[in-house]
Amino acid sequence: QVQPVESGGGLVQAGGSLRLSCAASGSIFRIRTMGWYRQAPGRQRELVATISTGGTTNCADSVKGRFTISRDNAKNTMFLQMTSLKPEDTAVYYCNVVPRGPWDAWGQGTLVTVSS
């Protein structure tokens, strides 16, 4: 299992930027596609960006061109650089493997709040 610890969230004005970090324990991190998920108030958790072990990335249409995902396999860490933030990006952000199974526990997440 990957035991993720997310950090870097905070309060930012619309148009601002934040960089999220994910520290993951376990050797699985280096052999799995990883992703950033988010859950906005009253909504289901959604996958917003993925990165393969080789560095191939994909982003949801809602964040494409604004969010960049990256990883450092040597340090078992992953990042999400978020720019041009919008109020609708407000959510708790989580990192985890992709696809995620029921045995892949969630971390505590990191809250991102974008004010208008």
C-alpha positions as CSV (number, residue, x, y, z in Angstrom):
1,Q,0.0,0.0,0.0
2,V,0.9,3.6,-0.5
3,Q,0.4,5.6,2.6
4,P,0.1,9.1,1.4
5,V,0.6,12.4,3.3
6,E,-0.6,15.5,1.4
7,S,0.5,19.0,2.2
8,G,0.7,22.5,0.7
9,G,-2.9,23.5,0.7
10,G,-4.2,26.9,1.9
11,L,-6.3,29.9,1.1
12,V,-5.6,31.8,-2.1
13,Q,-7.3,34.4,-4.2
14,A,-8.7,33.5,-7.6
15,G,-5.9,33.7,-10.2
16,G,-3.3,32.6,-7.6
17,S,-1.1,29.6,-7.4
18,L,-0.3,26.7,-5.0
19,R,2.0,23.7,-5.1
20,L,0.8,20.6,-3.4
21,S,3.1,17.8,-2.3
22,C,2.5,14.1,-1.6
23,A,4.9,12.0,0.4
24,A,4.3,8.3,0.0
25,S,5.8,5.4,1.9
26,G,6.1,2.0,0.5
27,S,7.9,0.6,-2.6
28,I,4.6,0.5,-4.5
29,F,4.9,4.2,-5.3
30,R,7.7,3.6,-7.7
31,I,5.8,1.0,-9.8
32,R,2.4,2.5,-9.9
33,T,0.6,5.3,-11.8
34,M,-0.2,8.0,-9.3
35,G,-2.8,10.6,-9.3
36,W,-4.3,13.7,-7.6
37,Y,-7.9,13.5,-6.6
38,R,-10.1,16.1,-5.1
39,Q,-13.5,16.3,-3.3
40,A,-15.4,19.6,-3.3
41,P,-18.1,20.2,-0.7
42,G,-21.2,18.2,-1.5
43,R,-19.6,16.5,-4.4
44,Q,-18.0,13.1,-5.2
45,R,-14.3,12.7,-5.2
46,E,-12.9,13.1,-8.7
47,L,-9.6,12.3,-10.3
48,V,-7.9,15.5,-11.7
49,A,-4.5,14.4,-12.8
50,T,-2.4,11.3,-13.3
51,I,1.3,10.5,-13.9
52,S,2.7,7.2,-14.9
53,T,6.0,5.7,-13.6
54,G,7.6,6.9,-16.8
55,G,6.3,10.5,-16.5
56,T,3.3,10.4,-18.9
57,T,0.7,12.8,-17.6
58,N,-3.0,13.4,-18.1
59,C,-5.3,16.1,-16.7
60,A,-9.0,16.4,-16.5
61,D,-10.4,19.0,-18.9
62,S,-11.4,21.2,-16.0
63,V,-7.8,21.8,-15.0
64,K,-5.9,21.2,-18.3
65,G,-3.5,24.0,-19.0
66,R,-3.6,25.2,-15.4
67,F,-2.4,22.2,-13.3
68,T,0.8,20.3,-13.8
69,I,1.6,17.0,-12.1
70,S,5.1,15.7,-11.5
71,R,6.8,13.0,-9.5
72,D,10.2,12.2,-8.0
73,N,10.5,8.4,-7.8
74,A,13.8,8.6,-5.9
75,K,12.1,10.5,-3.1
76,N,8.7,8.9,-3.3
77,T,7.1,12.2,-3.7
78,M,4.6,13.7,-6.1
79,F,3.5,17.3,-6.8
80,L,0.7,19.3,-8.2
81,Q,1.5,22.8,-9.4
82,M,-1.8,24.7,-9.6
83,T,-2.0,28.1,-11.4
84,S,-4.8,30.4,-12.4
85,L,-6.9,29.0,-9.6
86,K,-10.7,29.4,-9.6
87,P,-13.2,29.3,-6.8
88,E,-14.5,26.0,-8.3
89,D,-11.1,24.4,-7.6
90,T,-11.9,24.7,-3.9
91,A,-11.7,21.1,-2.5
92,V,-9.8,18.7,-0.3
93,Y,-7.0,17.3,-2.5
94,Y,-5.7,13.7,-2.1
95,C,-3.0,11.7,-3.7
96,N,-3.2,8.0,-4.3
97,V,-2.6,5.2,-6.8
98,V,-4.5,4.9,-10.1
99,P,-6.6,2.9,-10.3
100,R,-7.3,2.8,-6.7
101,G,-8.6,-0.3,-5.0
102,P,-10.7,-0.6,-1.7
103,W,-7.5,-1.5,0.2
104,D,-5.7,1.7,-0.9
105,A,-6.3,3.9,2.1
106,W,-6.8,7.6,1.7
107,G,-4.6,10.1,3.5
108,Q,-6.0,13.1,5.4
109,G,-5.8,15.3,2.3
110,T,-5.0,19.0,2.1
111,L,-7.6,21.7,1.8
112,V,-7.4,24.2,-1.0
113,T,-9.7,27.2,-0.7
114,V,-9.9,29.7,-3.6
115,S,-11.7,33.0,-2.8
116,S,-13.3,35.1,-5.5
